[in-house]
């Protein structure tokens, strides 16, 4: 850092100046004046007479800016500028000057996190991003002479101490001249004459600019095996370009073409037009500087990008997973910052063409939905003004990466490419060819016309869902046939055909249709008589009995397996039928089913064609299609405790809509019902709906008038706007802060949840719906403001299915998955629970993540996302598929054990005053699980309801506040014989409670007392997980009151108990030690410094492979007694039991990082029996009774049984699968079809606990 004196001396040596220092209220501004030349300049203030700083304009005239006194550089007073609410502007300094024409530099001493901008009349803005350390910033500008008032603007949060103005140096003038000449020739500047931003180095000087007269090698990319993104009718463009000298390339060929130009050093003058808004993954297979498309641009190539964001989406033309880290290979590699949190995105602002756009000859302009700051691109063709700052965004632009080859780079055009638009085609031609001179566009193709409708149209409906082509066997199908009047048909005939065989024939007369120029007929047929598979539906138009027209529709008759554990992958229903079918087949081969993000019937039918089911992702439309702005409709927006709108992280900081207004609630209900109703009874739809993706922007407190009014009506209290922390201990139930949290969770957030649930269940009564609101590594509980809390968001208070998304990504130990599933069930143990985990880490993580979630009792997983999977995760998914398949019917029916030893309390009261309490609790949970205690999470609501009698003890850890009613309920529990345990983090006593002389989270490290400000002296963190010695100390201290469920010296074995009826089931999982976890986190953990590099990820992958190849993980778990005969349902075998002096020892074995589901059946499985009829006839149901028997009776609980039905040729039927034998009995029903193969069919059953089998044959006759 330099002192003010040093700066003055340095500048004085360069040029003789007289220094005029003007002190202001908040800081010091230096005005440099050179006797004669700058003699007439004068200092003008705006606002207070003694300050040069003023608040910037905001949306509300007269609203003050937030300006505070702050310490400046070296202790001098400075001006601290904060963002004005609802605006990006902070404050500005304006100074009137009267200067001769010339080049000048404004220098500013400042620090902060904002943007420093100089606005000079007659000039484009000059700006630099600020750094958090004090630095000298320089903004160079050209002055045309005369008097005016430039404005220095600061946007963000920063401190400004000094500003000065002086003429440019000779070197700056020379650089400026070169810059302006390049701007004149090429429309952009590669080397700015402005001094670099502090911390950045000046770019290397540009060498001699290479001339270019024309583009000489031209290709157009189109691959019909990829999905288009925001493009349509590409074929007209592609064919036109191909007819005019462009070579059409597909995915692999484009990669070879780019690589060839790079190697031969002749990319300058070549151009590739990308027509799909989608890039082939073949040009981005290597990371960083090796990205092929990036190297091509740097080598001097040009890419014309059409459609959505450039290089934002990648696909292979087949089902290959994308390489890991593809998110780093998109437009960010160009140095562009995008995202819905950016002020340049999501805007509906007017876009105007620039002079450069006119020079290139462009006719059409893109919208401002995904633009970028003009200073981050090279040439803006279309720009828009941000009303908050006056800064410019670019919607169409060029980015040059090779300054010596100025006609190279990425040209972004036609955000919504319409190949039918002649102006789009002309602009694309110009974008591909312009090199500084006007471009002549060749003759355009003939105008595009909508394809003519066929003379005969068939629309099939079944189960109330129109537009179907695939049907569940047994559905009745209604066919609406529309026939052109040109055919003069008087009837239509429908034939269902399989190969040469006509299975059914129906004829109906036509009547005048609803559509002009059409006659119509409705023909119904049933699918029940026919076997599974594809068919042709032939429709013939007849006139006086003679065929005058024919149409054929391929249909299918299919099967959907029984609902079990739902293992799904989030996938869009691809608009490309080839790709859609390929994706669904790949998902099926991986043992999963799709989680669809759209309600398109063709996608649902494509899933049914694979004999699969699917779940759905849907969202409410809070505005029902209307547009609301805070200025016009303030009642619909969330307000903070100052009564100001809450900025949205997904709308560039603009105000966030609220969810509390009655109209919003009704819109949510109606739009959810309207979306689901048309497809609600599709037979492949497993009635699970996931909603509210990233709704964390809406959840939370809302101080809107109608909300605080309702709160007052309900509680008699005013809505508190600031937390007043009470003393540690028991808090009154009517504490305003606690009541405000409860009200918001139940009656604001919960009200929206209930509205959505009503909408979905009105469309389909048995549907279950749950949310994925965020945030990422912290699901289910978010109480920094009252946003999420399961007991008040689910069940009678909200959704009828527990759900969250949780991308653990080693941010916390992987066992935390189990913890969060337990958290989700608090006060709602009877509800099903789903989770959306990630699919983009490593194979070992994928395995461990799955089994910890299963051990949490989860009933459905919808992974994010199929498109983000990588080779390691997808290979592991396919490896795990048979294990998941085997336990599916059991996992689907597991219930939390009705009795548990310990209920570990998560306190809502504590969370209200100490948000993050639940994040500390997880380490106590880990220690207890690795100490082999039997526990689950409980909550204050369960305590108040009396639902804690199932626990031997309730344990309090790091609970600082309890409401009075909870304290009283705990004392009542003690009076009935229950045990309440307080470890030494609890700063208060409860009558009758027992003290455990240990910190459950930290083991030997004792708390040092809790100071008045509430700081906990020993809150654990990630490095405190999985410490063997610490866990042993905790285990010993707690064992004085309650014993571990089993003894095991290995902390890598953890267990969680469930039951089905009277049969206990235990999930055993191989957890990480603390050392193993930190090894993983340091290499690939979310947010860990230095993690995630290709080299570190490779280290982790290599370690995982070595560990997983080393053989199974085994451990001995010793119980005093066993509740039954143990069977490993993953391995399909009995678990070896050894009697020792300490008890009965189970030899638990599983794959490394894997798990084992052990069932304790009342008796050893003795045999499997099967009863089936000897013969069968078509359309007569065959009931095959399968029993799993112990020595004396059928096995209790659920036993997984794999049933395989094969036809006389040995081909398995789609009815085959893993089913659950409940209470020892399974009835397998099969109704032979009229066109099933006649002969001996075989039914084979293998129970998957011990491997016992039974089989039978059934003779199918005519």
VENMO-V679988 format. One record per pair of residues at least 4 apart in sequence whose C-alpha atoms are under 6 Angstrom apart, sorted by the first residue. I is the first residue (numbers start at 1). GAP is how many residues later the second one is. Records with the same first field share a line. If there is no record, write none. Layout:
BEGIN
I = GAP + GAP
END
This chain:
BEGIN
2 = 4
8 = 4
12 = 4 + 5
17 = 16 + 17
18 = 15 + 16
19 = 13
20 = 11
21 = 9
22 = 7
23 = 5
24 = 4 + 26 + 27
25 = 25 + 26
26 = 43 + 52 + 53
27 = 50 + 51 + 52 + 134
28 = 133 + 134
29 = 133 + 134
30 = 133 + 134
31 = 133
32 = 133
33 = 5
34 = 4
35 = 4
41 = 56 + 57
43 = 52
44 = 51 + 52
45 = 4 + 7
46 = 6
47 = 7
52 = 41
53 = 39 + 40
54 = 37 + 38
55 = 10 + 36
56 = 33 + 34 + 35 + 36
58 = 29
65 = 19
66 = 16
67 = 13 + 14
68 = 12
69 = 10 + 11
70 = 7 + 8 + 9 + 10
71 = 4 + 5 + 6 + 7
72 = 4 + 5 + 6 + 89
78 = 82 + 83
79 = 80 + 81
80 = 78 + 79
81 = 9 + 76 + 77
82 = 8 + 75
83 = 5 + 6 + 7 + 73
84 = 6
87 = 301
88 = 300
89 = 66 + 300
90 = 65
91 = 63
92 = 60 + 61
93 = 58 + 59
94 = 56 + 57
95 = 54
96 = 52 + 53
97 = 50 + 51
98 = 48 + 49
99 = 46 + 47
100 = 45
101 = 42 + 43 + 44
102 = 40 + 41
103 = 38 + 39 + 65
104 = 36 + 37 + 62 + 63 + 64
105 = 34 + 35 + 60 + 61 + 63
106 = 32 + 33 + 58 + 59
107 = 30 + 31 + 56 + 57
108 = 28 + 29 + 54 + 55
109 = 26 + 27 + 52 + 53
110 = 24 + 25 + 49 + 50 + 51
111 = 20 + 21 + 22 + 23 + 47 + 48
112 = 18 + 19 + 20 + 45 + 46
113 = 17 + 18 + 19 + 44
114 = 16 + 41 + 42 + 43
115 = 13 + 14 + 15 + 39 + 40
116 = 11 + 12 + 37 + 38
117 = 9 + 10 + 35 + 36
118 = 7 + 8 + 33 + 34
119 = 6 + 31 + 32
120 = 30
138 = 57
140 = 54
168 = 4
172 = 4
175 = 18
176 = 17
179 = 10
182 = 4
183 = 4 + 5 + 6
188 = 190 + 191
190 = 213
196 = 6
206 = 198
207 = 197
209 = 195
210 = 194 + 195
215 = 54 + 55 + 218
216 = 53 + 54
217 = 53
218 = 28 + 52 + 53
219 = 27 + 28 + 29 + 53
220 = 28 + 52 + 53
221 = 27 + 28 + 29 + 53
222 = 28
223 = 27
225 = 92 + 354
226 = 91
227 = 349
228 = 48 + 49
229 = 48 + 79
230 = 77 + 78 + 186
231 = 45 + 76 + 185 + 186
232 = 186
233 = 186
234 = 185
235 = 4
236 = 183
237 = 182
241 = 5
242 = 4 + 5
249 = 4 + 5
250 = 4
251 = 29
255 = 27 + 28
256 = 4
258 = 38
261 = 4 + 5 + 6
267 = 32 + 33 + 34
268 = 32 + 33
270 = 31
271 = 31 + 32
272 = 31
273 = 30 + 31
274 = 30 + 31 + 32
275 = 31
277 = 29 + 30 + 31
278 = 35 + 36
279 = 32 + 35
280 = 34 + 35 + 36
281 = 33 + 34 + 35
283 = 9 + 10
284 = 7 + 8
286 = 4 + 5
287 = 4
296 = 5
297 = 4 + 112
298 = 103 + 104
300 = 105 + 108
301 = 107
302 = 106 + 107 + 108
303 = 107
304 = 107
305 = 107 + 108
306 = 107 + 108
307 = 107 + 108 + 109 + 110
308 = 107
310 = 21
311 = 19 + 20
312 = 18
321 = 548 + 549 + 550
322 = 548
323 = 547
324 = 546
332 = 4
340 = 5 + 310 + 311
341 = 308 + 309 + 310 + 311
342 = 310
343 = 309
344 = 27 + 28 + 49
345 = 24 + 25 + 26
346 = 23
347 = 21 + 22
348 = 20
350 = 34
351 = 31 + 32 + 33
352 = 30 + 31
353 = 4 + 28 + 29
354 = 27 + 28
356 = 25
357 = 5 + 24
358 = 4
362 = 65
366 = 29 + 49
368 = 27
371 = 22 + 23 + 24
372 = 21 + 22
373 = 20
374 = 18 + 19 + 20
377 = 22
378 = 20 + 21 + 22
379 = 18 + 19
380 = 14 + 17
381 = 15 + 16
382 = 12 + 13 + 14
383 = 10 + 11 + 12
384 = 8 + 9
385 = 5 + 6 + 7
386 = 4 + 5
396 = 16 + 17
397 = 14 + 15
398 = 12 + 13
399 = 10 + 11
400 = 9
401 = 8
420 = 28
430 = 4
455 = 28 + 29
456 = 26 + 27
457 = 24 + 25
458 = 22 + 23
459 = 8 + 20 + 21
460 = 7 + 8 + 18 + 19
461 = 4 + 5 + 6 + 7 + 16 + 17
462 = 15
463 = 218
465 = 213 + 214
469 = 86
470 = 85 + 86 + 135
471 = 86 + 87
472 = 85 + 86 + 87
473 = 54 + 55 + 84 + 85
474 = 53 + 54
475 = 52
476 = 50
477 = 47 + 48 + 49
478 = 45 + 46
479 = 43 + 44 + 45
480 = 41 + 42
481 = 39 + 40
482 = 37 + 38
483 = 35 + 36 + 37
484 = 34
485 = 32 + 33
489 = 52 + 53 + 54
490 = 19 + 20 + 53
491 = 17 + 18 + 19 + 51
492 = 15 + 16 + 48 + 49 + 50
493 = 13 + 14 + 46 + 47
494 = 11 + 12 + 44 + 45
495 = 9 + 10 + 42 + 43
496 = 6 + 7 + 8 + 40 + 41
497 = 4 + 5 + 6 + 38 + 39
498 = 37
510 = 9 + 10 + 11
511 = 8 + 9
512 = 7
513 = 5 + 6 + 7
529 = 704 + 705
530 = 703 + 704
531 = 702 + 705
532 = 25 + 26
533 = 23 + 24
534 = 21 + 22
535 = 19 + 20 + 21
536 = 17 + 18
537 = 15 + 16
538 = 13 + 14
539 = 11 + 12
540 = 9 + 10
541 = 6 + 7 + 8
542 = 4 + 5 + 6
558 = 53
559 = 52
560 = 51 + 52
564 = 324 + 325 + 328
565 = 294 + 295 + 323 + 326 + 327
566 = 294
567 = 25 + 293 + 294
568 = 24 + 25 + 26 + 27 + 293 + 294
569 = 25 + 26 + 293 + 294 + 296 + 297
570 = 25 + 292 + 293 + 294 + 295 + 296
571 = 24 + 25 + 295
572 = 24 + 25
573 = 30
574 = 6
587 = 5
588 = 4
590 = 288
591 = 290
593 = 21
594 = 20
595 = 19 + 20 + 21
596 = 20
597 = 19 + 20
607 = 5
608 = 4 + 76
613 = 71 + 72 + 73
614 = 71 + 72
615 = 71 + 73
616 = 73
617 = 72 + 73 + 74
618 = 73
619 = 72 + 73
620 = 48 + 51 + 52
621 = 47
622 = 42 + 45 + 46
624 = 43
628 = 5
629 = 4
630 = 4
636 = 21 + 22
637 = 19 + 20 + 21
638 = 7 + 8 + 18 + 19 + 20 + 64
639 = 4 + 5 + 6 + 7 + 63 + 64 + 65
640 = 4 + 6 + 63
641 = 80
645 = 10
646 = 9 + 10
647 = 6 + 7 + 8 + 9
648 = 5 + 6 + 7 + 8
649 = 4
659 = 5
660 = 88
665 = 87 + 90
667 = 4
668 = 88
669 = 86 + 87 + 90
670 = 89
672 = 87 + 88
673 = 4 + 86 + 87 + 90
676 = 4
677 = 86
680 = 84
687 = 80
688 = 79 + 80 + 81
689 = 80
690 = 79 + 80 + 81
691 = 80
692 = 79 + 80 + 81
693 = 79 + 80
694 = 79 + 80
695 = 78
696 = 77 + 78
699 = 50 + 88
700 = 85 + 86 + 87
701 = 85
703 = 5
708 = 11
711 = 4
712 = 4 + 5 + 6
728 = 232 + 233
729 = 232 + 259
730 = 231 + 232 + 233 + 234
731 = 231 + 232 + 233
732 = 231 + 232
733 = 230 + 231
736 = 4
739 = 4
741 = 45
742 = 4
743 = 4
744 = 4
745 = 4 + 5 + 41 + 47
746 = 4 + 46
747 = 4
750 = 43 + 47 + 48
753 = 45 + 46
754 = 44 + 45
757 = 42
758 = 4
761 = 4 + 6
768 = 32 + 33
769 = 31 + 32
770 = 29 + 31 + 32 + 33
771 = 32 + 33
772 = 32 + 33
774 = 5
775 = 4
776 = 30 + 31
777 = 29 + 30 + 31
779 = 27
780 = 8
781 = 7 + 8
782 = 5 + 6
783 = 4 + 132
784 = 131
790 = 4 + 34
791 = 36
792 = 5
793 = 4 + 5
794 = 4 + 5
795 = 4 + 5
801 = 30 + 31 + 32
802 = 31
803 = 30 + 31 + 32
804 = 31
805 = 30 + 31 + 32
806 = 31
807 = 30 + 31
809 = 276 + 277
810 = 271 + 275
811 = 274 + 275
815 = 37
817 = 35 + 36
818 = 34 + 35 + 38
821 = 35
822 = 115
823 = 114
825 = 4
826 = 112
827 = 115
833 = 25 + 26
834 = 24 + 25 + 26 + 27
835 = 26
836 = 25 + 26 + 27
837 = 26
838 = 25 + 26
839 = 24 + 25 + 26 + 30
840 = 28 + 29
842 = 30 + 31
843 = 29 + 30 + 33
844 = 260
845 = 4
847 = 307
848 = 305 + 306
851 = 4 + 304
854 = 4
855 = 212
859 = 33
871 = 4
883 = 247
884 = 4
887 = 4
889 = 330 + 331
894 = 165 + 166
895 = 163 + 164
896 = 162
897 = 160 + 161 + 162
899 = 51
900 = 35 + 51
901 = 33 + 34 + 50 + 51
902 = 33 + 49 + 51 + 52
903 = 32 + 33 + 34 + 35 + 48 + 51
904 = 33 + 34 + 51
905 = 33 + 34 + 51
906 = 33
907 = 32 + 33
909 = 52 + 53
910 = 4 + 50 + 51
911 = 4 + 6
923 = 78
924 = 76 + 77
927 = 4 + 104
928 = 5
929 = 4 + 125
930 = 121 + 124
931 = 100 + 104
932 = 112
933 = 111 + 112
934 = 111
942 = 5
943 = 4 + 5
944 = 22 + 25
953 = 26 + 27
954 = 26
955 = 25 + 26
956 = 26
957 = 26
958 = 27 + 28
959 = 27
973 = 5
974 = 4 + 5
980 = 13
981 = 12 + 13 + 14
982 = 13 + 14
983 = 12 + 13 + 15 + 16
984 = 13 + 14 + 15
999 = 4 + 7
1003 = 27 + 30 + 31
1007 = 10 + 11
1008 = 9
1010 = 4 + 6
1020 = 4
1025 = 49
1026 = 47 + 48
1027 = 47
1031 = 4
1035 = 4
1039 = 4
1046 = 71 + 72 + 73
1047 = 70 + 71
1048 = 69
1052 = 18 + 19 + 20
1053 = 16 + 17
1054 = 14 + 15
1055 = 12 + 13
1056 = 10 + 11
1057 = 8 + 9
1058 = 6 + 7
1059 = 4 + 5 + 6
1060 = 137
1063 = 134
1064 = 96
1065 = 93 + 94
1066 = 91 + 92
1067 = 89 + 90
1068 = 87 + 88
1069 = 86
1070 = 83 + 84
1072 = 4 + 5
1078 = 4
1081 = 4
1082 = 9
1083 = 8 + 9 + 13 + 14
1084 = 7 + 8 + 13
1092 = 5
1104 = 4
1105 = 4
1108 = 44
1112 = 38 + 39 + 40
1113 = 36 + 37 + 38 + 39
1114 = 34 + 35
1115 = 33
1116 = 29 + 30 + 31 + 32
1117 = 28 + 29
1118 = 26 + 27
1119 = 24 + 25
1120 = 23
1124 = 36 + 37 + 38
1125 = 35 + 36 + 38 + 39
1126 = 9 + 33 + 34
1127 = 6 + 7 + 8 + 31 + 32 + 122
1128 = 4 + 5 + 6 + 7 + 29 + 30
1129 = 28 + 120
1130 = 26
1132 = 116 + 117 + 118
1133 = 116 + 117
1134 = 116
1136 = 10 + 11
1137 = 8 + 9
1138 = 6 + 7
1139 = 4 + 5
1150 = 4 + 5 + 6
1163 = 27
1164 = 26
1165 = 24 + 25
1166 = 23 + 24 + 25
1167 = 22 + 85
1168 = 19 + 20 + 85 + 86
1169 = 17 + 18 + 85
1170 = 15 + 16
1171 = 13 + 14
1172 = 12
1174 = 84
1175 = 83 + 84 + 85
1176 = 84
1177 = 83 + 84
1178 = 54 + 55 + 56
1179 = 52 + 53 + 54
1180 = 51
1181 = 49 + 50
1182 = 47 + 48 + 49
1183 = 45 + 46
1184 = 43 + 44
1185 = 42
1186 = 39 + 40
1187 = 37 + 38
1188 = 6 + 7 + 36
1189 = 4 + 5 + 6
1190 = 4 + 5
1194 = 30
1195 = 28 + 29
1196 = 27 + 28
1197 = 25 + 26
1198 = 22 + 23 + 24
1199 = 21 + 22
1200 = 19 + 20 + 47 + 48
1201 = 17 + 18 + 19 + 45 + 46 + 47
1202 = 15 + 16 + 43 + 44
1203 = 13 + 14 + 41 + 42
1204 = 12 + 39 + 40
1205 = 7 + 8 + 11 + 37 + 38
1206 = 4 + 5 + 6 + 7 + 35 + 36
1207 = 4 + 34
1208 = 31 + 32 + 33
1221 = 4 + 5
1238 = 22 + 23
1239 = 20 + 21
1240 = 18 + 19
1241 = 16 + 17
1242 = 14 + 15
1243 = 12 + 13
1244 = 10 + 11
1245 = 8 + 9
1246 = 5 + 6 + 7
1247 = 4 + 5
END
